[in-house]
Structures are given as structure tokens and as C-alpha cells.
Amino acid sequence: MILKNKKKLKNIIYINFLIKIYVKILFEKNGYMNLKNKKINNQKEVDKLRKQKFKTGRVTVGKLEKILYKTFNVLDHGFVRLIDYMGDDSSIVQAARVSYGKGTKKINQDKNLINYLLSHRHSTPFEMNEIKLHVKLPIFVARQWIRHRTANVNEYSARYSILEREFYLPELKNIQTQSDINNQGRGTGLKTSKAKLKRELIKKHSHNSFDNYSYLLNENEEGEIIDLQEEGIARELARMTLPLNSYTQWYWKIDLHNLMHFLSLRFDPHAQLEIRVYADIIMDIMKKWVPLTYDAFIMHRMNGFSLSSTGVEFVKSLIKNKKFDKTSISKRELNEITKRFDLA
């Protein structure tokens, strides 16, 4: 009698478990897109958005309107998409003059004003313009990116959704040694055979991590149950096994002033390659968006540089052909001046 009751109880537990699984599968089908069809549906959504036309009384930029929602591929699985923007070069000038409309000012006057504002670090007029991007990027790149805290960010949630099996693998030419002179940079390239071994190890580790992720969830890449006899753990826990080269996505909105600060650091040759390639695309978007500001930014920020008072005295000594005690100037600044003025 006791054995019969135990068997009956076991059957009830198993039936309840099957019902739970069935409800979960129904919920997945009705509430979420199948991961297999996710990319197709996303592309259809993007295509639909690109076909939409809106009438507006605000300023628009023709070159940006043409690339709204367009996908610019980055690395092996990443991308940048322009979602929205506000203002153009005239908006900066308008804010600086605190006036309405474009007025009677000529373009060269606008250009001179923008150059003045940028060179004298008057940032407020540039803060009036904003841009919103959809970015897909490896998590380790995202952790560098998020250090720029003056943006609004909404990131893909791995607590709510299942991450696709996508991870970044560097090209063989970009697998390099640690730099001897820069603690956060790369040195020389490896032999192709050695680079292939390192890359294969990264690939194998990444696949193993995603295998563990699927096992812990008890779901495969299509969101289907792997083992009906087992229960998976919560997504917020399973994600802990994922490697830093997994891809995440976010919407990133920032004003023009802080965007230029981001680009001045991340488009710099010293920046890590994997974030610099994103900055490269954003630089091109900025050029289309605010060409006058872009030219001023290149002139004063990217191709210009600041000097300390000691650096100024050193340059003066060069001009006047006077002796200068080089021990009073830092090695880094001395190298920068030598490079900038072709003194080597």
C-alpha cells in the first residue's frame, strides 16, 4: 500500500513537471520570438522602420536621414545603427547666439563661431545636439565604453532574455604580445602558427562557456527544453558562466559635447583596437551630421594638443634657439612635442 502511494505520488510529480514544461513552451511561443528566427525578424523590423517617412518642423540632416537604421557592421558580429538625432551645425550656432531661426549669418560666420567655441572650450552649445545609436558589441568593449558616464544607456537584459551563441574572435594579425612600454596595450604580432593556437583556445573556451550556459538553463539555442527530467536555473544565474567576448547590445544616447570627448579618447591610436573600430564608424556619422563641428573637432582636438607651462617654455627655447634643461619636462610630453613638431 505504501509502495503504491509512493508510485502514485511520483507519477503526480512527474505529470505536474510535464505540465509546467508545456506551459513554459507555450509561453515561449506566444511571448517571445524563437531565437532561430530572431535575426530574420529583427532585419524585417529594421527594413520596415527605414521605409517610414515623417513630416517634421524641426531641423533635419539629409545625409543622416539616408542612413537612419542602416546597419554598419563592426568586428565579426557587432554593428552600429543610427536610431535618432537632434539638431545640426545651425542648432549649435543658434544656441550660442540664443536666437531663433538661422538668421542672416553666412556659413563662414557659423564656421568661425563653431571654431571659436570649440577652441575656447565653450561646451554648452554643443550639448544642445543629441544622437541615439543602437550598438552591438563584445562585453569587454562595453565595459570600456560605459566608463563614459555622461550618456543614457539601455542594455539588453540577460536576466530576461537568452543570449545568442555569439562571441568575438580576433583576427590572427591582431593577436599580439603584451607591450613592453604600455601596461594597457599590445606589442608585436605572433607567428601565424602560434596565433592560430591562441585563437583556437579562445574559440574552444567560448563554446564551452556557452555549452555550460545552455546546460544550466536546460534550454538550447532555439529556446527548447534539453532534458524534460531536469530543471534549469534562472537566467540571471546561468549568465555568470558567459565569457567577456560574448556580445551584448544597447541603445546609447549622448549629446555632441560628450560624444566628442568619447571620440577624442576612443578614436585615438592608443585606444584598444576593438573599441577604436566602433569610434571610426561613429566619427563618419558625426561628419555627416555636423560637418562644420567635425572639421573644428579634427583641427582643435584630434590634430591639436595642449602643453604644460614647462612645455611652452621648451617650445619658446626652440624658437629663440636657447638652451633648455630637458630634465624639467616629462619624458611623455617631450616625446609628444618632438613627434608633433617633427623634431626627431
C-alpha positions in Angstrom: 0.0 0.0 0.0 2.8 2.4 0.9 4.8 1.5 -2.2 1.6 2.0 -4.3 1.1 5.5 -2.8 4.8 6.4 -3.4 4.5 5.4 -7.0 1.3 7.4 -7.4 2.9 10.4 -5.8 5.9 10.1 -8.1 3.6 10.0 -11.2 1.7 13.1 -10.0 5.0 15.0 -9.5 6.2 13.9 -13.0 2.8 15.0 -14.6 3.0 18.3 -12.8 6.5 18.8 -14.1 5.4 18.0 -17.7 2.5 20.5 -17.4 5.0 23.1 -16.1 7.2 22.4 -19.1 4.3 22.5 -21.6 3.1 25.9 -20.2 6.6 27.2 -20.4 6.9 26.1 -24.1 3.5 27.8 -24.8 4.7 31.0 -23.1 7.9 31.0 -25.1 6.0 30.6 -28.4 3.4 33.3 -27.6 5.6 35.7 -25.6 9.0 35.6 -27.3 10.5 35.2 -30.8 12.2 31.9 -31.5 15.9 32.6 -31.3 16.4 30.9 -34.7 14.0 33.5 -36.3 15.2 36.4 -34.2 17.8 37.8 -36.7 15.3 37.5 -39.6 12.6 39.3 -37.7 15.0 42.0 -36.5 16.0 42.7 -40.0 12.4 42.8 -41.2 11.7 45.3 -38.4 14.7 47.4 -39.4 13.6 47.4 -43.1 10.1 48.4 -42.1 11.5 51.3 -40.0 13.7 52.5 -42.9 10.7 52.8 -45.2 8.8 55.0 -42.8 8.5 58.7 -43.6 7.6 61.5 -41.2 6.9 65.2 -41.7 8.5 67.5 -39.1 9.0 71.2 -38.4 12.4 70.6 -36.8 15.8 70.7 -38.4 16.9 67.6 -40.3 20.1 66.5 -41.9 19.7 64.8 -45.4 22.8 62.7 -45.1 21.7 61.3 -41.7 18.1 60.6 -42.9 19.6 58.4 -45.6 21.4 56.2 -43.0 18.7 56.0 -40.3 18.5 52.4 -39.1 21.2 51.3 -41.6 23.5 48.6 -40.2 27.2 49.3 -40.1 29.0 46.0 -39.4 31.8 46.0 -36.9 34.2 43.2 -35.9 32.7 39.7 -36.5 29.2 40.0 -35.1 28.9 43.7 -34.0 27.2 46.7 -35.6 26.3 50.4 -35.2 22.9 51.8 -36.2 21.8 55.4 -36.1 18.4 55.5 -34.5 17.7 59.2 -33.9 19.3 62.6 -33.7 18.5 66.2 -32.7 20.0 69.4 -34.2 22.7 70.2 -36.7 25.5 72.8 -37.0 23.0 75.6 -37.1 21.5 74.4 -33.8 24.8 74.9 -32.1 25.2 78.4 -33.6 21.6 79.2 -32.7 22.1 78.1 -29.1 25.3 80.1 -28.8 23.6 83.3 -30.1 20.4 82.5 -28.1 18.4 83.4 -31.2 15.6 81.9 -33.2 16.0 80.6 -36.7 19.1 80.6 -38.9 19.0 84.4 -39.2 21.1 86.2 -41.8 24.5 84.9 -40.8 26.7 83.4 -43.5 28.1 79.9 -43.3 31.7 81.2 -42.9 30.5 83.2 -39.9 28.9 80.0 -38.4 32.1 78.1 -39.1 34.2 80.8 -37.3 31.9 80.7 -34.3 32.0 76.9 -34.0 35.8 77.0 -34.3 35.9 79.7 -31.5 33.5 77.7 -29.3 35.5 74.5 -29.6 38.9 76.0 -29.3 37.9 78.0 -26.2 36.1 75.1 -24.6 32.6 76.6 -24.6 30.8 73.3 -24.3 27.2 74.2 -23.6 26.1 75.0 -27.2 27.3 71.5 -28.3 25.3 69.9 -25.5 22.1 71.0 -27.3 22.6 68.4 -30.0 22.0 64.7 -29.3 22.4 61.4 -31.1 21.0 57.9 -30.4 22.7 54.8 -31.5 21.9 51.1 -31.4 25.2 49.2 -30.8 26.1 45.5 -30.6 29.5 44.9 -29.1 31.5 42.4 -27.0 31.0 42.8 -23.3 34.7 43.6 -22.6 34.4 46.5 -25.1 31.1 47.6 -23.4 32.9 47.8 -20.1 35.4 50.3 -21.5 32.6 52.2 -23.3 30.4 52.5 -20.2 33.2 54.4 -18.5 31.8 57.4 -20.4 29.1 58.0 -17.8 27.5 61.1 -19.5 25.3 59.1 -21.8 21.8 57.4 -21.4 22.1 53.7 -21.8 19.5 50.8 -22.1 21.2 47.4 -22.4 20.0 44.0 -23.5 18.9 42.1 -20.4 20.4 38.6 -19.9 18.1 38.3 -16.9 15.1 38.5 -19.1 16.3 37.0 -22.4 18.7 34.3 -23.6 21.9 35.4 -25.2 22.7 34.1 -28.6 25.9 32.0 -29.1 27.9 34.8 -30.5 31.4 35.8 -29.3 34.2 37.8 -30.6 37.3 36.1 -32.1 40.2 38.5 -33.0 41.8 38.2 -36.5 45.2 36.4 -36.4 47.0 39.7 -37.2 45.5 41.3 -34.1 46.7 38.6 -31.7 49.8 40.2 -30.3 52.1 40.1 -27.2 51.8 42.4 -24.2 53.5 45.8 -24.8 56.8 46.4 -23.0 56.2 50.1 -22.7 52.5 50.3 -22.2 50.8 48.3 -19.5 47.4 48.5 -21.2 48.5 48.0 -24.8 49.7 45.4 -27.3 53.3 44.8 -28.6 54.4 42.7 -31.5 52.5 40.2 -33.6 52.8 36.4 -33.1 53.8 33.9 -35.7 50.8 32.7 -37.6 51.0 29.2 -36.2 51.2 30.5 -32.6 48.4 33.0 -33.2 46.2 30.1 -34.6 46.7 28.1 -31.4 45.8 31.1 -29.2 42.7 31.8 -31.3 41.6 28.2 -31.2 41.9 28.2 -27.4 39.7 31.3 -27.2 37.2 29.7 -29.5 37.1 26.4 -27.6 36.7 28.2 -24.2 33.9 30.4 -25.6 32.0 27.4 -26.9 32.5 25.5 -23.6 31.1 28.5 -21.8 28.0 28.6 -23.9 27.6 24.8 -23.6 27.6 25.3 -19.8 25.2 28.2 -20.2 22.7 26.0 -22.1 23.2 23.2 -19.6 22.4 25.5 -16.7 19.3 26.9 -18.4 18.3 23.5 -19.6 17.5 25.1 -22.9 19.1 25.0 -26.3 19.8 27.9 -28.7 16.2 27.7 -30.0 14.8 28.0 -26.5 13.7 24.4 -26.4 14.0 22.2 -23.3 17.1 19.9 -23.4 16.1 17.4 -20.7 12.5 17.0 -19.6 13.7 15.2 -16.4 15.7 18.2 -15.3 15.0 21.8 -14.3 17.2 24.7 -15.4 18.3 27.5 -13.2 17.3 31.2 -13.6 18.8 33.2 -16.5 20.2 35.7 -14.1 22.4 33.0 -12.6 23.2 31.0 -15.7 24.7 34.1 -17.4 27.6 34.1 -14.9 29.4 31.4 -17.0 29.5 33.5 -20.1 32.9 34.9 -21.3 33.7 38.6 -21.7 33.9 38.2 -25.5 30.1 37.5 -25.6 28.1 40.1 -27.4 25.6 42.5 -25.8 23.5 45.3 -27.3 22.3 48.7 -26.1 20.7 51.9 -27.1 23.2 54.7 -26.4 22.1 58.4 -26.4 24.6 61.2 -25.9 25.0 64.9 -26.5 27.5 66.2 -29.0 29.9 67.7 -26.5 30.3 64.4 -24.6 30.3 62.5 -27.9 33.4 64.5 -28.9 35.1 63.6 -25.6 34.3 59.9 -26.2 35.8 60.1 -29.7 38.9 62.0 -28.7 39.8 59.1 -26.4 38.4 56.1 -28.3 39.5 57.1 -31.8 43.0 57.9 -30.5 45.7 55.5 -31.8 46.4 54.5 -28.1 42.8 53.2 -27.7 42.2 49.4 -27.9 41.6 48.3 -31.5 38.2 46.7 -30.6 36.7 49.9 -29.4 38.5 52.1 -32.0 36.7 50.4 -34.9 33.4 51.5 -33.4 34.7 55.0 -32.9 35.7 55.0 -36.6 32.2 54.4 -37.7 30.8 57.0 -35.3 33.3 59.6 -36.5 31.9 59.1 -40.0 28.3 59.5 -38.7 29.4 62.7 -36.9 31.0 64.0 -40.1 27.6 63.6 -41.9 25.7 65.1 -39.0 27.6 68.2 -38.2 30.3 68.8 -40.8 31.4 72.2 -39.5 31.8 70.9 -36.0 33.6 67.8 -37.3 36.2 69.9 -39.1 36.7 72.1 -35.9 36.9 68.9 -33.8 39.6 67.4 -36.0 41.5 70.7 -36.1 41.4 71.6 -32.4 41.1 68.2 -30.6 42.3 65.4 -32.8 45.2 67.2 -34.6 45.8 69.8 -31.9 47.2 69.2 -28.4 47.8 71.1 -25.2 51.0 72.0 -23.5 52.0 72.4 -19.9 53.8 75.7 -18.9 57.1 73.7 -19.0 56.2 72.5 -22.5 55.5 76.1 -23.6 58.9 77.2 -22.2 60.6 74.4 -24.1 59.0 75.4 -27.4 60.0 79.0 -26.7 63.6 77.9 -26.2 63.5 76.1 -29.6 62.1 79.2 -31.4 64.7 81.5 -29.7 67.4 78.9 -30.1 68.2 79.0 -26.4 69.4 76.1 -24.2 66.8 74.3 -22.1 67.1 71.9 -19.2 65.2 68.8 -20.6 65.2 67.2 -17.1 62.5 69.8 -16.1 60.0 68.4 -18.7 58.3 65.0 -18.5 59.5 62.4 -21.0 56.0 61.8 -22.2 55.4 65.5 -23.0 58.9 65.8 -24.6 58.2 62.9 -26.9 54.8 64.4 -27.8 56.4 67.7 -28.7 59.1 66.0 -30.7 56.6 64.0 -32.6 54.2 66.8 -33.3 56.8 69.2 -34.5 58.9 66.6 -36.4 62.0 67.4 -34.3 63.4 63.9 -34.4 
